[in-house]
Amino acid sequence: MSMLQVILYGTVLGTLTQKGNWFDFEVDRGAFETYQLSSTIMSVAVPLNLRYSASHKRHSSIFFAELLPEGRNYEWLAQSLPHGERTP
């Protein structure tokens, strides 16, 4: 299972976990020390909540998929990470 930590402005917001062709985003509770519940600091599509509906999970998966590089850039990024820290 591939996992990737999501960090914004030095604050850990959560973890992305690959689930087949989709990504599951789980918010780190520590993010609420900096940002409020339902904050849209990352995106309106992915507000910071402890639980997401199926619709929100689909939107967040699409949001993160669009951010990740493709092709050669993806391969370069994957190869440049220390072993065991591969991207989803």
Buried (B, 14 or more C-beta within 10 A) or exposed (E): EEBBEBEEEEBBBBBBBBEEEBBBBBBBEEBEEBBEEEBEBBEEBBBBBEEBEEEBBEBBBBBBBEEBEEEEEEEEEEEEEEEEEBBB
